[in-house]
Amino acid sequence: MNDQSAARRSLPQSIDETLDLLSAGDYVADRALATVLFLSLKMGRPLFLEGEAGVGKTEIAKVLAGTLGRKLIRLQCYEGLDVASAVYEWNYPAQMIEIRMREALGGGSGGDQDYDLMEKSVFSERFLIRRPLLQALDGLPGAAPVLLIDELDRTDEAFEAFLLEILSDFQVTIPELGTVKAVEPPIVIITTNRTREIHDALKRRCLYHWVDYPDAARELAILHTKVPKAGEELSREIVAYVQKLREMDLFKNPGVAETLDWAGALTELDKLALDPQTVSDTIGVLLKYQDDIARIESSEGRKLLDEVKAQVQAANA
């Protein structure tokens, strides 16, 4: 489901409706997440989601936009992100063409009045390039978009400070045009992988939720939803294997995204269950660092697989 095809619907009026909303978008959420999301929507406050990479933070915004039938506007953060890339900039080439054309047509006497007219012309809406944050303020009543500010921790503190005006008053000041204020504030989802701490001033403007790795039951439900072609025994072994990997203090634990990728890869290979050779051949889908892979390919990895097999068989008995 996506925001182009879904019929627009009203915001959920309860936690249970919020759970149903997420479920309609194939997102398996726990009640704690549904509660804070419901409160964020009800109170009109940004939702600040923190957690390890690959646990489904970004997906929440996508599902929300799709199930509500709202436009999704995504600001992907990175080091060096500035106002010109995030909010707006002027179309300088087009402005220069406009100036040259006016000069070629005579442009008047060149006095102060002509200068003022020229300035108003080149610094008008038609030369303004709207970047994601400014686009998010242009939503119509009842159709405000979902604004995803993704991986905020990749930016610097200066950009965080700039966000305060937008998150506090949902407005931005453009010196040449004035202040642009949202008719209806967007639904704001902010994610961070916690590679650095975000300033308290920004967090105070948001509701906070830590998105953790799911427990085995919920991860199995996610796998069934997202990779329905995976067999039951294979699905249980994959979840048990990944859950045990996360207990091993690896350099980078596999997230839910990697679980789903691995399940999809094994399904494409027509596997019905895990075996040592299959794990060795496909482990690069699940783990992304060579030290972690080498550890799994050792005798420790074989022991892990034996434990998983025994655990699944005991559960099926």
C-alpha positions as CSV (number, residue, x, y, z in Angstrom):
1,M,0.0,0.0,0.0
2,N,1.3,3.5,-0.7
3,D,0.1,7.1,-0.4
4,Q,-0.7,7.3,-4.1
5,S,-3.3,4.4,-4.1
6,A,-4.7,4.5,-0.6
7,A,-7.9,6.4,0.1
8,R,-7.4,9.2,2.6
9,R,-8.7,8.2,6.0
10,S,-9.0,10.0,9.4
11,L,-6.6,9.6,12.2
12,P,-7.1,6.7,14.6
13,Q,-9.1,7.5,17.7
14,S,-7.7,4.9,20.0
15,I,-4.7,2.7,20.6
16,D,-6.5,-0.3,19.2
17,E,-7.3,1.6,16.0
18,T,-3.7,2.6,15.8
19,L,-2.7,-1.1,16.0
20,D,-5.2,-1.9,13.3
21,L,-3.8,1.0,11.1
22,L,-0.3,-0.4,11.4
23,S,-1.5,-3.9,10.8
24,A,-3.3,-2.7,7.6
25,G,0.1,-1.7,6.3
26,D,1.7,-5.1,7.3
27,Y,3.6,-3.6,10.2
28,V,3.6,-5.9,13.3
29,A,3.8,-3.4,16.2
30,D,3.7,-3.9,20.0
31,R,1.2,-2.0,22.1
32,A,3.9,0.4,23.5
33,L,4.7,1.6,20.0
34,A,1.0,1.9,19.0
35,T,0.4,3.9,22.2
36,V,3.1,6.5,21.6
37,L,2.2,6.8,17.9
38,F,-1.5,7.4,18.9
39,L,-0.5,10.1,21.3
40,S,1.8,11.7,18.8
41,L,-1.1,11.9,16.3
42,K,-3.6,13.0,18.9
43,M,-1.4,15.7,20.4
44,G,0.2,16.9,17.1
45,R,3.7,16.3,18.4
46,P,6.6,14.9,16.4
47,L,7.5,11.3,17.2
48,F,11.2,10.7,17.9
49,L,12.2,7.1,17.2
50,E,15.6,5.8,18.4
51,G,17.1,2.4,18.0
52,E,19.6,0.2,16.1
53,A,19.6,0.2,12.3
54,G,17.2,-2.2,10.7
55,V,14.6,-2.5,13.4
56,G,11.8,-0.8,11.4
57,K,11.9,2.9,12.4
58,T,11.8,4.3,8.9
59,E,9.1,1.8,7.9
60,I,6.7,3.2,10.5
61,A,6.6,6.5,8.6
62,K,6.1,4.7,5.3
63,V,3.3,2.6,6.6
64,L,1.6,5.6,8.3
65,A,1.6,7.6,5.0
66,G,0.3,4.6,3.1
67,T,-2.5,3.6,5.5
68,L,-3.6,7.2,6.1
69,G,-3.4,8.1,2.4
70,R,-1.0,11.0,3.0
71,K,1.9,12.1,1.0
72,L,5.3,10.9,2.4
73,I,8.0,13.6,2.3
74,R,11.4,12.2,3.3
75,L,14.4,14.2,4.4
76,Q,17.4,11.8,4.3
77,C,20.0,13.3,6.7
78,Y,23.7,13.3,6.1
79,E,26.8,15.1,7.2
80,G,26.9,18.6,5.8
81,L,23.1,18.9,5.3
82,D,22.2,22.6,5.1
83,V,19.2,24.9,4.6
84,A,19.6,24.9,0.8
85,S,19.2,21.1,0.6
86,A,16.7,20.7,3.4
87,V,14.4,23.7,3.2
88,Y,14.7,25.9,0.1
89,E,17.0,27.6,-2.3
90,W,16.6,30.1,-5.1
91,N,16.8,29.1,-8.8
92,Y,19.8,31.3,-9.5
93,P,20.1,30.5,-13.2
94,A,16.5,31.3,-13.8
95,Q,16.8,34.5,-11.8
96,M,19.8,35.6,-13.9
97,I,17.9,34.9,-17.1
98,E,15.0,37.0,-15.8
99,I,17.4,39.9,-15.0
100,R,19.1,39.8,-18.4
101,M,15.7,39.7,-20.2
102,R,14.5,42.7,-18.3
103,E,17.7,44.6,-19.1
104,A,17.4,43.7,-22.8
105,L,13.8,45.0,-22.9
106,G,14.9,48.3,-21.5
107,G,14.0,47.8,-17.8
108,G,13.1,51.5,-17.3
109,S,15.2,54.3,-16.0
110,G,17.2,52.2,-13.6
111,G,16.0,54.1,-10.5
112,D,15.1,52.8,-7.1
113,Q,11.6,52.0,-8.2
114,D,12.9,49.8,-11.0
115,Y,15.3,48.1,-8.6
116,D,12.4,47.3,-6.2
117,L,10.3,45.8,-9.0
118,M,13.2,43.8,-10.2
119,E,13.9,42.4,-6.7
120,K,10.2,41.5,-6.2
121,S,10.2,39.8,-9.5
122,V,13.3,37.6,-9.1
123,F,12.6,36.8,-5.4
124,S,9.0,35.5,-6.1
125,E,7.4,32.1,-5.6
126,R,8.1,31.0,-9.2
127,F,11.9,31.1,-8.6
128,L,11.7,29.3,-5.2
129,I,12.8,25.7,-5.1
130,R,11.0,23.9,-2.3
131,R,13.1,21.3,-0.5
132,P,11.5,18.6,1.8
133,L,11.0,20.7,4.9
134,L,9.3,23.6,3.1
135,Q,7.2,21.1,1.1
136,A,6.0,19.6,4.3
137,L,4.5,23.0,5.4
138,D,2.4,23.3,2.2
139,G,-0.1,20.6,3.1
140,L,-3.8,21.4,2.9
141,P,-6.3,21.0,5.8
142,G,-7.0,17.3,6.3
143,A,-4.2,16.3,4.0
144,A,-1.1,17.3,5.8
145,P,1.8,15.0,4.7
146,V,3.9,12.6,6.7
147,L,7.4,14.2,7.1
148,L,10.1,11.7,7.7
149,I,13.4,13.2,9.0
150,D,15.5,10.1,8.7
151,E,18.8,9.4,10.6
152,L,19.0,12.8,12.2
153,D,22.2,11.7,14.0
154,R,24.1,12.0,10.7
155,T,23.7,15.8,10.7
156,D,25.5,18.3,12.9
157,E,24.3,20.4,15.9
158,A,23.9,23.5,13.7
159,F,21.2,21.8,11.7
160,E,19.5,20.5,14.8
161,A,19.2,24.1,16.0
162,F,17.6,25.1,12.8
163,L,15.0,22.4,13.2
164,L,13.8,23.9,16.4
165,E,11.8,26.7,14.7
166,I,10.1,24.2,12.4
167,L,9.3,21.7,15.2
168,S,8.1,24.3,17.6
169,D,5.9,26.5,15.4
170,F,5.8,24.6,12.1
171,Q,7.1,27.6,10.2
172,V,10.2,28.7,8.4
173,T,11.4,32.2,7.7
174,I,12.6,33.1,4.2
175,P,14.2,36.6,4.4
176,E,13.1,37.6,0.9
177,L,9.5,36.4,1.3
178,G,8.7,36.4,5.0
179,T,7.5,33.6,7.2
180,V,5.8,30.5,5.8
181,K,3.6,28.8,8.3
182,A,1.8,25.5,7.9
183,V,-2.0,25.7,7.6
184,E,-2.0,22.2,9.2
185,P,1.2,20.8,10.8
186,P,2.6,17.7,9.1
187,I,2.8,14.4,10.9
188,V,6.5,14.3,11.8
189,I,8.5,11.1,12.4
190,I,12.2,11.6,13.3
191,T,14.6,8.6,13.4
192,T,18.1,8.2,14.7
193,N,20.5,5.2,15.0
194,R,22.1,6.8,18.0
195,T,25.5,7.2,16.5
196,R,25.6,10.5,18.5
197,E,23.3,12.1,21.1
198,I,20.6,14.5,19.9
199,H,20.3,17.7,21.9
200,D,17.7,17.8,24.7
201,A,16.1,21.0,23.2
202,L,15.0,19.1,20.2
203,K,13.9,16.0,22.1
204,R,11.7,18.1,24.4
205,R,9.6,19.0,21.4
206,C,8.9,15.3,20.6
207,L,7.4,12.2,22.1
208,Y,10.1,9.6,22.4
209,H,10.1,5.8,21.8
210,W,13.0,3.3,21.7
211,V,12.4,0.8,18.9
212,D,14.1,-2.4,20.1
213,Y,14.7,-5.7,18.4
214,P,11.5,-7.8,18.6
215,D,11.2,-10.9,20.7
216,A,11.0,-14.2,18.9
217,A,7.2,-14.4,18.7
218,R,6.9,-10.9,17.2
219,E,9.8,-11.5,14.8
220,L,8.2,-14.7,13.6
221,A,4.9,-12.8,13.0
222,I,6.8,-10.2,11.1
223,L,8.5,-12.9,9.0
224,H,5.1,-14.6,8.3
225,T,3.7,-11.2,7.2
226,K,6.6,-10.1,5.0
227,V,7.9,-13.4,3.6
228,P,4.7,-15.6,3.5
229,K,6.3,-18.1,1.1
230,A,8.9,-19.2,3.7
231,G,8.0,-22.6,5.2
232,E,7.0,-22.8,8.8
233,E,10.1,-24.9,9.9
234,L,12.5,-22.6,8.0
235,S,10.8,-19.5,9.5
236,R,11.2,-20.8,13.0
237,E,14.8,-21.8,12.5
238,I,15.7,-18.4,11.0
239,V,14.1,-16.5,13.9
240,A,15.7,-18.7,16.5
241,Y,19.1,-18.4,14.7
242,V,18.9,-14.6,14.5
243,Q,17.7,-14.3,18.1
244,K,20.8,-16.3,19.3
245,L,23.1,-14.2,17.1
246,R,22.0,-11.1,19.0
247,E,23.1,-12.7,22.2
248,M,26.7,-13.1,20.9
249,D,27.9,-9.5,21.2
250,L,28.7,-9.2,17.5
251,F,30.2,-6.1,16.0
252,K,26.8,-5.5,14.3
253,N,23.8,-7.5,15.2
254,P,21.4,-8.3,12.4
255,G,18.2,-6.2,12.4
256,V,14.8,-7.2,11.3
257,A,15.6,-6.0,7.8
258,E,18.4,-8.6,7.6
259,T,16.1,-11.3,9.0
260,L,13.7,-10.7,6.2
261,D,16.4,-10.5,3.5
262,W,17.8,-13.8,4.7
263,A,14.4,-15.5,4.7
264,G,13.7,-14.2,1.2
265,A,17.1,-15.4,0.0
266,L,16.6,-18.9,1.5
267,T,13.1,-19.1,0.0
268,E,14.5,-18.2,-3.4
269,L,16.9,-21.1,-3.0
270,D,13.9,-23.4,-2.2
271,K,15.3,-24.2,1.3
272,L,13.0,-25.9,3.8
273,A,15.4,-25.8,6.7
274,L,18.8,-24.6,7.7
275,D,21.9,-26.7,7.2
276,P,25.6,-25.9,7.7
277,Q,26.4,-25.4,4.0
278,T,23.4,-23.2,3.4
279,V,24.3,-21.0,6.4
280,S,27.9,-20.7,5.2
281,D,26.8,-19.8,1.6
282,T,24.2,-17.2,2.6
283,I,25.6,-15.7,5.8
284,G,26.6,-12.5,3.9
285,V,22.9,-11.7,3.5
286,L,22.5,-11.7,7.3
287,L,25.9,-10.3,8.6
288,K,27.8,-7.4,7.1
289,Y,31.2,-7.5,8.8
290,Q,33.9,-10.1,8.1
291,D,34.9,-10.6,11.7
292,D,31.3,-11.5,12.5
293,I,31.1,-13.9,9.5
294,A,34.4,-15.5,10.5
295,R,33.1,-16.2,14.0
296,I,30.0,-17.8,12.6
297,E,31.9,-20.0,10.2
298,S,34.0,-21.4,13.1
299,S,33.0,-24.2,15.3
300,E,31.0,-21.7,17.3
301,G,28.7,-21.3,14.4
302,R,28.1,-25.0,14.1
303,K,27.3,-25.2,17.8
304,L,24.8,-22.4,17.3
305,L,23.0,-24.2,14.5
306,D,22.8,-27.4,16.6
307,E,21.2,-25.4,19.4
308,V,18.7,-23.8,17.0
309,K,17.7,-27.2,15.6
310,A,17.2,-28.7,19.1
311,Q,15.2,-25.6,20.2
312,V,12.8,-25.8,17.2
313,Q,12.4,-29.5,17.4
314,A,11.5,-29.2,21.1
315,A,9.0,-26.5,20.4
316,N,7.4,-28.7,17.7
317,A,7.2,-31.8,20.0
